[in-house]
């Protein structure tokens, strides 16, 4: 009876705990996007139709987000430009998740402007992947705290028309197949300069197509600090190694970027332990830095989610969920 009374409230609360990118900045200049369900006005950000998570690695919406439509404008940028993605909840509140990686891809739109480019035909290359911070928390935690997700364009990228795709993969339920939550945002750029950096053909991927629901970075216990996290998708394009490093989203939070040439195929990242405290910039791996993970509530149980050994184990639950929601999601038989 208690479950039936609380279920509608829990479903509504959980459904609201998602988000999208309403604006970006490029070298300090702000570009505003359209609200969800609002009119499609001239922008550089491709408008999405819902803040909801995308489930399943083969879902067509994994390309640029739920129902993403082509934007009318493109923003000017240069090699080495810094782009900040401001992820928020639809109601304007902070991004609600803090567990999982953030990845950035780019795709050439060819000779025509990106306002004429169908992203379902895009061949994407990866320029950044961010995992755990040096303190063992995920860098996504910084975004939950109100900081933007920051990237720096490669300093040697060839000029042209590009889509830049920023992605958050929320892993708080990812021990269950197809419960990893994908969030995507695509913006249209015209990059100047005289660089000559381009990806090789074997570094290009399709989306969907680059991920599998059983990839170790998608079906994973993200609360186990001993897991050597393996980013999904291709390694970072080799030419990106000449790019400028990413900067920290705030003075007391860390971010990082993957390496270019020489990145191992697995491109694993993250420390093997999770000390307490807030960390700075991570240097824990060669292909991606650490990122933030959520504060966890700990409970001993013989059937704990994320247990790494038989018998009694410790389960970790996201502290930012309410107690009632934690009990429902993680299977407690009664509410307190």
N, C-alpha and C positions, 0 to 999 in steps of 0.2 A: 504493500500500500504506500509506503513512504516513497519507493522508487517511482510509482505512477504519479504521485503528487509533485515530486521534484523534477521529473524528466523534462517537461516542457520548459521550465526555467533554465535547466542546465543546457538544453539544446539551444535556447535563445542566446544564453551567455556565451556558449562556445562558438556559435555562428558569428557573433560579433567580434570575436578575437582574431581577426585577420586584417589584411590591409593591402595597400597599393602605393605607387609613387605619384604624388600629385605635383611635384616640382623637382627640378634638378638645378644645379648651378654649374657653370663652366668657367673656370678661372674667376670666380666671384660673381659672375653675371647670372641672374635668376631667369629661368624659363618655366613658366607656369603651364601645367597640364590641365586637362578637363576633369571635372568630377565624375564619379561613377553615376551613370544614368542621366547626366546633364547634357546640354547641347555640345555638339562637336564643333569647337571653335578652333581657329588657327593656332597650332602649337607645334612643338618639336617632339613631344611625347605621344606615343601611340596610345589612344584611349582604350581602356578595358571596360568591360560591362559588369564586372563583379569583383569584389575583394576576396572572394572565396578561394580556398586552396585548390590546386589542381592535383588530382590523384591519378597515379599510374604514369609510368615513364613513356608510354606510347600515346598518351592523350595529346590530341592535336593542339590544345591550348598551351602546351609546354613551350611552344614556339615563341610567342611574345606576350602571353597572358590571356586571360579569359576574354574571348570575343574581340581581341585587339583589332583596331582599325587603323588604316594608314593616316599619318599626320600630314598636315598641309605644308609645314615649314621644316627647315633644317637649320641647326645651330652651327655657327662657325667655331672651329676648334683648331688647335695646332698640335704637332707632336709635343709630348710632354705636358699637355693641358691636364689640369686636375678637374675631375667631374665628381660632384657630390649628389648622391641619390637619397632623397628624403622619404623614407618609408614611413607611412603612418596608417593608423586605422581609418576606416571610412568616416567615422565621426570626428576625426581630427585629433584623436588621442595618439599616444605613442604606439609604435609597433609592439605587438603583444608577445612575441616569441624571442627566445634567447638561446636556442639549442640547434646547432647545425651550421653548415658552411655557407659562404657567399661566393659566387662565381661570376665572372664577367667574360662575355664573348663579344666578338665583333664579326660583321659580315660586310663584304663589299656590295654596294648596290649597282655597281657597274658605271657606265657612262651617264646614265639617266639619273636625275635626282631621286632620293629615297622616297619622295612622295609619289613616285610611280613604280615602286618596287614591291613585289609580292614576297613577303618574308618566308612563305612556305617553301619557296624555291632556294632559300639562302643556304650558302655553305659557310658555316661558322668556324671561327678559330678562337681559342681561349687565350685571354691576356692576363687573367688574374684568378687566383683561388685563395680563399682565406678560411682557415679552420680555427684551431684553438690558439688562445693567447698563451703567453709564457706562464701565466698563473694557472693554466688548465681550464679556464672558462673559455667559452666560445666568443669570438669577436662580435657575433650577432647580438650579444648582450649589450654592447655599446649602442647599437641601434635601438634596442628596447629602452635604453636610457635617454633617448632623444637625439643621439648623434647621427649624422648622415653616414651612409656607406660611401667610402671614398675610393676612387681609382685614379690612376695616372695613365694617360695614353702613352704608348711606347714612344720613346724619343726619336726613333728612326722610322716610324710608320710612313708608308708611301701616301702621298696626297690622294684625295678622292672622296667619293660619297660612301658613307658607312652607316650601318645600324650598329648601335651599341646596346647590348642586352645584359642587364643586371639581373641576377637570380639569387633568391634566398631559398634554401631547402631546409624546412623545419623538420627536425627529427625526433620530436618529443614522443611520438607514437610509432617510431620506425622499426620497432621489434616485430611488428605485424606486417606481413606483405601488403604492399600498395597503400600503406598508411603514411609514408613520407609525404610531406606537403610541399608542393612546388609553387613558388611565386615568381613571376617574371615581369620585367618592364623593359620596353624597347624605346630608344630615342634615336632621332635622325640627325646625322652630322655631315658637315662638309669640312674635311681636314685639309689644311694648307701645308705649306712648307715644301721642302725638297728631299724628303727622306726616300729611301728605297726599300724599306723593310716590308716584306710580304710573307705570308705563310706558305709552306710547301703543300702540295696537293694531299699528302698523307696526314696533314694536320687539320684538314677541313672535315667537318661533320655536319650531318643534318639533324634538325630538332623538330619533331621527335626522331629518334634513331640512334642518338649518341649514348643513351642510358638504357639500362635494364632494371626492372624492379628487384632483381636479385643481386645487383652490384653491391659490393661490400660497403660502399659509402651511402647506399640508399636503404638497404635492409640491414640495420645495425643497432646495437645498443649504444646510443649516444651519451648515456650517463655513466658508462664504464670508463673511468679515467685511464685504464690500462690499455684500451683499444688504440692501436696505431691507425688512425683514421686514413682511409684511402679515398681521395676525391674521385667522384664519378666523371666520366667523359674523357676527352683526350688530354695529354699533357699540354702545358702552356707552349704556344708556338715558339720555336727556337729563336726567331728574330727579336722577340720581346726582351731577351736578355740584355739588350742594349738600352732598354727603357729606364726611365727614372724610377726610383723606388716609390711605393705608395707612402703617403703621409698619414699620421695618426689622426683619427676623427676628432679627438679631443686631447687636451694635455695629459689626462690620466688614463687614457685607454689605448689599446694597441690595435694595430692592423698589420696586414702584410700582403705580400704578393708572391706568386710562384716564380720559380726560376725559368729561364729560357732553355738554351741549349744545355744538354746534359741531364735534363730532368729524367728520372727513371720512369718507366711506363706506369708503375703503380702510383707514382707521385703521392706517397703517403705523407701525412703531416701531423704535428701535434706532439706534446710531451707525453711521457708514459706515466706521469702522475699529475695530480691536480692539487697543488698547494693552495691554501686559502689566501684571500686578499685579492686586490685588483692589480692587474699587471700592466706593464708597458708593452712596447713593441716586441713581438715574438721573434725569436731566431731559432725556433725549435726544429725546423726542417729545411730541406733544400728546395722544395717545390711549392711550399705554401707556408704561411705563418699560422700561428695559432689563432683561435678566435674565441669568443666568449661562450660559456655555457650557463645555464640558469642556476640560481641557488636551489639546492635540493633539500627535500625533507626526507629523512632516513627512517626506515622501519625494518626490523628484522622479521623475516618470514621464510618458511620452508619452500614457498612457491613464488619467491620474489621475482618480479620482472627484471630482466637484466642480470640474473644470477650467473656467475661464471663458474660455479662449482656446485656439486650436489649437496643436499642437506641444507642446513640453515644458511641463509644468504641475506645480503642487504639489498633492499630495493630502493630506488631513487625516484622521487616524484617531483615534478616542477613546483617550486614554491609559489610561483605566480598564479597557479590555478587555485580556486577556492577549495576548502577542505571537502565540501560536498562533491565538487567536480572530480577531485582526486580520487575520492572513494568510488565514484561511479566508473571512471576511466580505468582505474587500476584494480577494480574487482572486489572491494571490501563489501561485506555482506550487510553492513548496517551503517547508518549515518550518525555522527556525533553532534 
